[in-house]
C-alpha cells in the first residue's frame, strides 16, 4: 500500500494532486533559499517568504491567507525532505480512495485547522511554516480507518502507520522547535474529518488503477475486515501509553534543565 512500484511518469498520472504539491514544496524551498544564498540574484525569495509564512500577529491583523500558505512553505532542508517524503509515502492511497478533489480538500483543511490551533494556542508573535499539520492529518485519517474501516487497509500497512506515528509523536513532544499545535490538531482534524470523505470508497489494494476514473467496479457487498476487531483499540492504547511516557520524559527534561 505504501510501497511505490510506479514509474515516474505513471506516478504523475495517477497522483496529480500529490505531484503538484511536491513540486510546490521543492520549488518554493529552492527559490527562497537560493535567493538568500545569492543575495537576491534570484529575485523575490524574501518577498515570497514574507507573504507566505504563518505569523499569528499578521493573521490576527486580517492576513488570513497565512492560515493556508505555510502548508506549502519550507526553509529547512530536513523539514522539506521529511514532509515531502511523508506525503509521497502516505498520500497516494488516500488520493486514490478519495479522488483528487476530495483528497485536496481533506489535506488542505487538516493543514489549515492545524494553523488555526497554532493561532489560538501559540504566542502572539509566533511564526510558523511547513506541511506538518496536513501530514499529521493523513496519520489521523489512517488511524480512523484502522479503527473503524479496517477493510480499507491491510495489516502490514497498518503496522507501518503505527510505527511512524509513534516515532513522529515522540519526536514532536521531545523537540522544542516543533509546532506541536499543528501536529496535534492536524492529527485530530484528520481523524475527525475523514469519515465525511469515505463514502463509497474502494480499498487501494484492490487495484493498480487510480482515482475515480479507474475501471474498478466499486463492490456492493460488505467486505470482510482484514484485522481483528480489537486491533484498533489495542493500537490506540499503545499509542496513548507511549504519548504519556513521552510527555513525562519531556517534563522531566525541562525540570532537569531548569535545575541545572
Secondary structure, DSSP 8 states (H G I E B T S, - for coil): --S--S-HHHHHHH-HHHHHHHHHHHHHHHHHHHHHHTTTSSTTHHHHHHHHSEEHHHHHTT-TTHHHHGGG---SHHHHHHHHHHHHHHHHHHHHHH-HHHHHHHHHHHHHHHHHHHHHHS-TT-EE--SHHHHHHHHHHHHHHHHH-GGGS-HHHHHHHHHHHHHHHHHHHH-TTS-HHHHHHHHHHHHHHGGGG-TT---GGG-S--STTSS-----S----SS-TTHHHHHHHHHHHHHHHHHHHHHHHHHHHHH-
